[in-house]
Amino acid sequence: MGNRKKVKKKTRFRRAADQNMTRDQAMLKHKKERLAILKRRRRWLVTAIAGAVAAVVLLVVFLTGGFEKKASETTLTVKADGSITFEEVDVVNSSVSESEIVSYSKEAIAAYNEENKTGGAVKFKKCDVSDGVVYLKTVYKDAQTYADFTGLNFFAGTVEQAQKEGFSFNASFVTVSDGKKGKVAKAADVKADGTKKVVVLDQPVAVVVPSSVTCVSDEGTSVEAGDRIRIGNEVESYIIY
């Protein structure tokens, strides 16, 4: 057999050497390239971690109500599930601290829940005192719980249920359409549709209901939006939706 020439396989460094680069220079170049890759990966990792942390923070803020809009005036909201949210906004004496209000509110709520064995039917949600104005938010399981806790005349349910509870509907009614008061409505017609929902109260407050208001007692009420009625006095008022 003839003599074979031994062919050496070119390595990365030999190829570099073929290009007028010494082995040391090739190794240094390779090291720099590796460092650049590692730096890019670290940047990507840091960006990914920062994004994940930001997402978690946003989720926590959302779940804890951090983005929840606070009422700027005392507002009672009737939810679709029958629960009641009451946001009280009032001027507070400068000598009364936020901690005192929180302490008093929580004690009153705990005492009510314990006495009535409600299982937490009344919940303290938030308190904030700023520039002499207090914002206090509480949530009630249902209309009866709100009425019991506050001692106020209050009902939320169907028109039929309200009549069974003894509410007379003895008021002058007007229709509501597109967020405005309209023509006069007869009390008999209002009472005729027992499936309609109604809120009855005699508390000066803004009331928000879960759907559009169709009729309201005229005296002392004003329509602020399709689902929002302001009660301006302590006359028994009816909001039908």
C-alpha positions as CSV (number, residue, x, y, z in Angstrom):
1,M,0.0,0.0,0.0
2,G,1.2,3.5,-0.8
3,N,2.2,6.0,1.8
4,R,-0.9,8.0,3.0
5,K,-0.5,11.6,4.0
6,K,-1.9,12.2,7.4
7,V,-4.5,15.0,7.2
8,K,-4.9,17.0,10.4
9,K,-8.5,18.0,11.2
10,K,-8.8,21.8,11.5
11,T,-10.0,22.9,14.8
12,R,-11.7,26.3,15.5
13,F,-8.4,27.6,16.7
14,R,-6.5,26.2,13.7
15,R,-8.9,27.8,11.3
16,A,-8.4,31.1,13.2
17,A,-4.7,30.6,12.9
18,D,-5.1,30.1,9.2
19,Q,-6.5,33.6,9.2
20,N,-3.3,35.2,10.6
21,M,-4.6,34.8,14.2
22,T,-2.6,33.2,16.9
23,R,-4.0,30.5,19.2
24,D,-4.1,32.9,22.1
25,Q,-5.8,35.6,20.1
26,A,-8.4,33.0,18.9
27,M,-9.0,31.9,22.5
28,L,-9.4,35.5,23.6
29,K,-11.9,36.2,20.8
30,H,-13.9,33.1,21.7
31,K,-13.9,34.1,25.3
32,K,-15.3,37.5,24.5
33,E,-18.0,36.0,22.3
34,R,-19.0,33.7,25.2
35,L,-19.1,36.6,27.6
36,A,-21.3,38.6,25.2
37,I,-23.7,35.7,24.9
38,L,-23.8,35.3,28.7
39,K,-24.5,39.0,29.2
40,R,-27.4,38.9,26.7
41,R,-28.8,35.9,28.5
42,R,-28.5,37.7,31.9
43,R,-30.3,40.7,30.5
44,W,-33.1,38.6,29.1
45,L,-33.3,36.8,32.5
46,V,-33.4,40.0,34.5
47,T,-36.1,41.4,32.1
48,A,-38.2,38.2,32.4
49,I,-37.9,38.3,36.2
50,A,-38.8,42.0,36.4
51,G,-41.8,41.3,34.1
52,A,-43.0,38.4,36.3
53,V,-42.6,40.5,39.5
54,A,-44.6,43.4,37.9
55,A,-47.3,41.0,36.9
56,V,-47.6,39.5,40.4
57,V,-47.7,43.0,41.9
58,L,-50.5,44.1,39.5
59,L,-52.4,40.9,40.3
60,V,-52.1,41.5,44.1
61,V,-53.2,45.1,43.7
62,F,-56.2,44.0,41.6
63,L,-57.3,41.3,44.0
64,T,-57.0,43.5,47.0
65,G,-59.0,46.3,45.4
66,G,-56.0,48.6,44.8
67,F,-57.6,49.7,41.5
68,E,-61.0,50.0,42.9
69,K,-62.6,53.4,42.5
70,K,-63.5,55.1,45.7
71,A,-66.8,57.0,46.0
72,S,-66.3,60.8,46.3
73,E,-69.6,61.1,48.2
74,T,-71.6,58.9,50.5
75,T,-72.9,56.1,48.2
76,L,-75.0,52.9,48.8
77,T,-74.5,50.3,46.1
78,V,-76.9,47.3,45.7
79,K,-75.1,44.5,44.0
80,A,-76.7,41.9,41.7
81,D,-76.1,39.2,44.3
82,G,-78.2,41.1,46.8
83,S,-75.2,42.3,48.9
84,I,-74.9,46.0,49.9
85,T,-71.8,48.1,49.8
86,F,-71.9,51.3,51.8
87,E,-69.2,54.0,51.3
88,E,-69.5,56.8,53.7
89,V,-67.7,60.1,53.0
90,D,-68.0,62.7,55.7
91,V,-66.1,65.5,57.4
92,V,-64.4,64.3,60.5
93,N,-63.2,66.2,63.6
94,S,-59.4,66.8,63.4
95,S,-59.1,65.3,66.9
96,V,-60.3,61.9,65.7
97,S,-57.7,59.7,64.2
98,E,-58.0,57.1,61.5
99,S,-56.9,54.4,63.9
100,E,-59.8,55.4,66.3
101,I,-62.3,55.2,63.5
102,V,-61.0,51.8,62.3
103,S,-61.0,50.4,65.9
104,Y,-64.5,51.6,66.6
105,S,-65.9,50.3,63.3
106,K,-64.2,46.9,63.6
107,E,-65.4,46.5,67.2
108,A,-69.0,47.4,66.3
109,I,-69.0,45.0,63.4
110,A,-67.4,42.2,65.4
111,A,-70.0,42.7,68.2
112,Y,-72.9,42.6,65.7
113,N,-71.6,39.5,64.0
114,E,-71.0,37.7,67.3
115,E,-74.3,38.6,68.8
116,N,-76.3,37.6,65.8
117,K,-74.2,34.6,64.8
118,T,-74.0,35.9,61.3
119,G,-70.8,34.2,60.2
120,G,-69.4,37.5,59.1
121,A,-72.4,39.0,57.4
122,V,-71.0,42.5,58.0
123,K,-67.5,43.2,56.8
124,F,-65.1,46.1,57.3
125,K,-63.3,46.9,54.1
126,K,-61.5,50.2,54.2
127,C,-60.9,53.4,56.0
128,D,-59.0,56.5,55.0
129,V,-58.8,59.9,56.6
130,S,-57.3,62.7,54.5
131,D,-57.6,66.5,54.8
132,G,-60.4,66.2,57.4
133,V,-62.5,63.9,55.3
134,V,-63.1,60.3,56.3
135,Y,-63.8,57.5,53.8
136,L,-65.3,54.3,55.4
137,K,-66.3,51.3,53.4
138,T,-68.4,48.4,54.7
139,V,-70.1,45.5,53.0
140,Y,-73.3,43.7,54.1
141,K,-74.5,40.2,53.1
142,D,-78.0,41.5,52.2
143,A,-80.5,44.3,52.6
144,Q,-81.9,42.9,55.9
145,T,-78.4,42.8,57.4
146,Y,-77.8,46.4,56.4
147,A,-81.2,47.5,57.9
148,D,-80.5,45.5,61.1
149,F,-77.0,46.8,61.6
150,T,-77.7,50.5,60.8
151,G,-81.2,50.6,62.3
152,L,-82.4,52.4,59.1
153,N,-85.6,51.9,57.1
154,F,-84.2,49.9,54.1
155,F,-85.5,47.3,51.7
156,A,-84.1,45.8,48.5
157,G,-86.0,43.0,46.7
158,T,-88.9,42.6,44.3
159,V,-92.0,44.9,44.2
160,E,-94.1,41.9,45.3
161,Q,-91.9,41.2,48.3
162,A,-91.9,44.9,49.3
163,Q,-95.7,45.0,49.4
164,K,-95.7,41.8,51.5
165,E,-93.3,43.6,53.9
166,G,-95.9,46.4,54.3
167,F,-94.4,49.1,52.0
168,S,-97.4,51.1,50.7
169,F,-95.9,52.7,47.6
170,N,-97.8,55.8,48.6
171,A,-95.8,58.2,46.5
172,S,-95.9,60.2,43.3
173,F,-93.9,58.3,40.7
174,V,-92.2,59.3,37.5
175,T,-90.7,57.2,34.8
176,V,-86.9,57.2,34.2
177,S,-85.4,56.9,30.7
178,D,-81.9,57.7,29.4
179,G,-80.9,58.9,32.8
180,K,-83.6,61.5,33.1
181,K,-87.0,61.8,34.7
182,G,-90.0,61.4,32.4
183,K,-93.7,61.3,32.6
184,V,-95.9,60.6,35.6
185,A,-96.5,57.0,36.5
186,K,-99.4,55.7,38.5
187,A,-98.6,53.9,41.8
188,A,-101.0,51.2,40.8
189,D,-99.1,50.5,37.7
190,V,-95.8,50.5,39.6
191,K,-97.2,47.9,42.0
192,A,-98.7,45.8,39.3
193,D,-95.4,44.4,38.1
194,G,-94.4,42.4,41.1
195,T,-91.3,41.0,39.4
196,K,-89.6,44.3,39.2
197,K,-86.8,45.1,41.7
198,V,-87.2,48.0,44.1
199,V,-85.0,49.8,46.7
200,V,-86.9,51.5,49.5
201,L,-85.1,53.9,51.9
202,D,-85.4,57.2,53.7
203,Q,-81.7,58.0,53.9
204,P,-80.1,61.0,52.1
205,V,-77.6,59.2,50.0
206,A,-76.6,58.3,46.4
207,V,-77.9,54.9,45.4
208,V,-76.5,52.7,42.7
209,V,-78.4,49.7,41.5
210,P,-77.2,46.8,39.2
211,S,-79.4,47.8,36.2
212,S,-81.2,50.7,34.7
213,V,-83.8,52.5,36.8
214,T,-87.2,52.6,35.1
215,C,-89.2,54.5,37.7
216,V,-88.6,56.5,40.9
217,S,-90.7,58.4,43.5
218,D,-90.5,62.0,42.5
219,E,-90.2,63.9,45.8
220,G,-86.6,64.6,46.9
221,T,-85.0,62.4,44.2
222,S,-82.7,63.3,41.3
223,V,-81.4,61.1,38.5
224,E,-77.6,61.3,38.3
225,A,-77.2,58.4,35.8
226,G,-79.2,55.5,34.4
227,D,-78.3,53.3,37.4
228,R,-77.8,56.1,40.0
229,I,-80.4,58.0,42.0
230,R,-79.7,60.7,44.7
231,I,-82.0,60.8,47.6
232,G,-82.1,64.3,48.9
233,N,-84.2,64.0,52.1
234,E,-85.5,61.6,54.6
235,V,-88.9,61.0,52.9
236,E,-89.5,57.3,52.1
237,S,-88.2,56.9,48.5
238,Y,-88.7,54.2,46.0
239,I,-86.3,53.2,43.2
240,I,-87.6,50.6,40.7
241,Y,-85.3,48.9,38.2
